[in-house]
């Protein structure tokens, strides 16, 4: 199973986390990754990357021969395959990370659910991992879909209480899709650290704390996440300092690379001590 949905549980703003996980998985784990922006052009996960002028200024009344609209047209006419799929993506890291940019109004306005499933199926035949970002307070996929879910939460009970209540109300099939929980802007020193959260909610799902990083935030605002990760990926700087955002992302990327038949390592990648 290679399709992974970064599930923004009600807060909005986890697009940067989705983009970062895709970059780290491709750059550090050396996997072939596709990042799909299901939102409008220039929004969603593609905000973290320089935008092509042609994509921003396109005339929606004209038929484009490359990019997302062309890809969808070829899917409709059954002229897309694993052999030409990559030609209609935007390369971000050569032979490692590609992007399907957003479409006018979002992908769900350009294609019906069946066509999107075709898109995902071909993508999964080409790439080792396919990442998407979705938001909402309920399951962001159909129960029958074979996907992994990584919900993104805040480190407070305002979001944790309803999430775990909802999670327990889901069917076993749906619960089994959740293979990890991400805490954004994580504070290791807070009382509600990973160890205490797992204990309080009797949580057996791995939890990954991604702390705030000024350089990362600046790079996102400047639409240039790749420059940030390439800078810290320099020879001799492969290791990550304890408790940093990069360490958590590397751990998460390593866990994702271990995915096989819906599996992620069962233990949380944290040694935070409970109170």
C-alpha positions in Angstrom: 0.0 0.0 0.0 1.6 3.3 -1.1 -1.1 5.9 -0.9 -0.8 8.0 2.3 -3.2 10.7 3.3 -2.0 13.4 5.7 -5.3 14.1 7.5 -5.6 17.6 8.9 -8.1 17.0 11.7 -10.0 20.2 11.9 -7.3 22.8 12.3 -6.2 23.5 8.7 -2.7 24.4 8.0 -1.1 20.9 7.8 -0.2 21.3 4.1 3.3 22.2 5.1 3.6 18.9 7.1 2.4 16.9 4.1 4.9 18.6 1.9 7.7 18.1 4.4 7.0 14.4 4.8 7.1 13.9 1.0 10.4 15.7 0.7 12.1 13.8 3.6 10.8 10.4 2.4 12.3 11.1 -1.1 15.4 12.9 0.0 16.5 10.9 3.0 14.9 7.6 2.4 15.6 7.8 -1.3 12.2 6.6 -2.3 10.3 7.6 -5.5 7.5 9.9 -4.3 4.5 11.7 -5.8 2.8 14.6 -4.0 -0.7 15.3 -5.2 -2.4 18.7 -4.7 -6.1 18.1 -4.7 -6.9 21.8 -4.0 -7.0 24.9 -6.3 -3.9 26.0 -8.3 -1.4 27.7 -6.0 -3.0 26.5 -2.8 -2.6 23.4 -0.7 0.7 21.5 -0.6 2.2 23.3 -3.6 2.4 26.6 -1.6 5.8 25.2 -0.4 7.3 25.3 -3.8 8.1 28.0 -6.4 5.1 28.4 -8.7 5.4 28.2 -12.5 4.2 31.5 -14.0 2.2 29.5 -16.6 0.3 27.7 -13.9 -0.6 30.9 -12.1 -1.6 33.0 -15.1 -3.2 30.3 -17.2 -6.3 31.1 -19.1 -8.8 28.5 -17.9 -10.8 28.8 -21.2 -7.8 27.4 -23.1 -6.9 23.7 -23.3 -3.5 23.1 -21.8 -1.4 20.2 -23.3 0.6 19.6 -20.2 -0.1 19.5 -16.5 -3.1 18.4 -14.4 -5.9 19.1 -16.9 -4.1 17.2 -19.6 -3.5 14.3 -17.3 -7.2 14.2 -16.4 -8.2 14.3 -20.1 -5.9 11.5 -20.9 -7.3 9.4 -18.1 -10.8 10.0 -19.5 -9.7 8.8 -23.0 -7.6 6.0 -21.4 -4.4 7.2 -23.0 -2.5 7.5 -19.7 -0.4 4.7 -18.4 2.6 4.1 -16.1 4.8 4.8 -19.1 3.7 8.4 -19.8 2.3 9.4 -16.4 5.4 11.2 -15.2 5.4 13.4 -18.3 2.3 15.2 -16.8 3.8 15.8 -13.4 6.1 18.6 -12.2 9.6 17.3 -11.1 10.7 18.7 -7.8 13.7 16.4 -7.0 15.0 14.6 -10.1 13.8 11.0 -10.2 12.7 11.2 -6.6 9.9 13.6 -6.0 7.2 14.8 -8.4 4.1 17.0 -8.0 0.7 17.0 -9.5 -0.3 20.7 -9.2 -3.8 21.8 -8.3 -6.5 22.3 -10.8 -9.0 25.2 -11.1 -11.5 24.7 -8.4 -9.7 21.6 -7.0 -9.4 18.1 -8.4 -12.9 17.1 -7.2 -14.4 19.7 -9.4 -12.4 18.6 -12.4 -13.0 14.9 -12.0 -15.5 12.5 -10.4 -14.6 10.0 -7.7 -14.2 7.2 -10.2 -11.7 9.1 -12.3 -9.7 10.2 -9.3 -9.5 6.5 -8.2 -8.0 5.8 -11.7 -5.5 8.6 -11.2 -4.4 7.2 -7.8 -4.2 3.6 -9.2 -1.9 4.6 -12.0 0.2 6.8 -9.7 0.6 3.9 -7.2 1.9 1.8 -10.1 4.6 4.3 -10.8 5.7 5.6 -7.4 6.7 4.0 -4.2 4.6 6.5 -2.2 1.8 8.8 -3.2 1.0 11.6 -0.6 -2.2 13.6 -0.4 -3.4 16.2 2.1 -7.0 16.4 3.2 -8.9 18.2 6.0 -12.0 17.4 8.0 -13.4 16.2 11.3 -14.5 12.9 9.8 -12.7 10.1 7.9 -11.2 11.7 4.7 -11.5 8.5 2.6 -14.0 5.8 1.8 -13.9 2.8 4.1 -13.1 0.5 1.2 -10.1 2.6 0.0 -6.7 1.0 0.6 -4.8 4.0 2.1 -2.8 4.8 5.2 -3.9 7.8 7.3 -1.7 10.1 9.3 -3.9 12.5 11.3 -2.3 15.8 12.3 -3.4 17.2 15.6 -2.4 19.9 18.1 -0.9 19.1 21.4 -4.0 20.0 23.4 -7.2 18.3 24.6 -9.4 20.6 22.6 -8.5 18.5 19.6 -7.3 15.3 21.2 -10.5 14.5 23.0 -12.8 14.7 20.0 -10.3 12.9 17.8 -9.9 9.9 20.0 -13.7 9.8 20.7 -14.3 9.8 16.9 -11.5 7.3 16.3 -13.1 4.8 18.7 -16.5 5.2 17.1 -15.1 4.2 13.7 -15.2 0.7 12.3 -12.3 -1.6 12.8 -11.5 -1.3 9.1 -11.4 2.5 9.3 -9.3 2.4 12.5 -6.8 0.2 11.0 -6.0 2.8 8.3 -4.6 5.1 11.0 -1.0 4.1 11.3 0.4 7.1 13.1 -0.5 10.4 14.7 1.4 13.6 14.1 1.5 16.4 16.7 2.5 19.7 15.0 4.3 22.4 16.9 5.2 19.8 19.5 6.7 20.8 22.9 8.6 18.0 24.5 8.6 19.9 27.8 4.8 20.2 28.1 2.9 18.0 30.5 0.8 16.7 27.6 3.8 15.1 26.0 3.7 11.9 23.8 4.1 9.5 26.7 1.3 11.1 28.8 -1.0 11.4 25.8 -0.6 7.7 25.0 -1.2 6.8 28.6 -4.3 9.0 29.0 -6.0 7.9 25.8 -4.7 4.3 26.0 -3.3 4.9 22.6 -1.3 2.1 20.9 -0.8 4.1 17.7 2.7 5.5 17.1 2.8 9.3 17.8 5.3 11.6 16.2 6.0 15.1 17.6 7.1 17.6 15.0 8.3 20.7 16.8 8.2 24.3 15.4 11.2 25.3 13.3 11.8 28.9 12.3 13.8 28.0 9.2 11.2 25.7 8.0 8.4 28.2 8.6 10.4 30.9 6.7 11.0 28.5 3.8 7.3 27.7 3.6 6.4 31.3 3.5 9.0 31.9 0.8 7.6 29.0 -1.3 11.0 27.2 -1.1 11.0 24.1 1.2 13.4 22.3 -1.1 16.2 24.9 -0.4 15.7 24.4 3.4 15.9 20.6 3.2 18.8 20.6 0.8 20.7 22.9 3.1 20.4 20.6 6.1 21.0 17.6 3.8 24.6 18.7 3.1 27.4 16.0 3.5 28.4 15.6 7.1 25.0 17.0 8.3 22.9 13.8 7.8 22.3 13.4 11.5 19.6 15.4 13.2 19.9 17.1 16.6 17.8 15.6 19.4 14.3 17.0 19.6 14.4 18.8 16.3 11.8 18.9 13.6 14.2 17.1 11.3 14.7 14.3 13.7 11.0 13.7 13.9 10.5 13.8 10.1 13.4 11.4 9.6 11.9 9.0 12.1 8.5 9.3 10.4 10.1 8.9 6.9 11.9 5.8 8.1 8.7 4.3 9.5 6.8 5.0 6.3 9.6 3.3 4.4 9.0 0.2 6.5 5.3 0.1 5.4 4.3 -3.3 4.1 0.7 -4.7 4.0 -0.7 -1.9 6.2 2.2 -2.1 8.6 4.1 0.6 10.6 6.3 -0.2 13.6 4.0 -0.6 16.5 6.0 1.5 19.0 6.0 5.2 19.2 9.2 6.8 18.1 9.7 8.9 21.3 11.3 8.4 24.6 9.5 11.3 26.3 8.9 10.4 30.0 5.5 10.7 31.5 4.7 12.9 34.4 
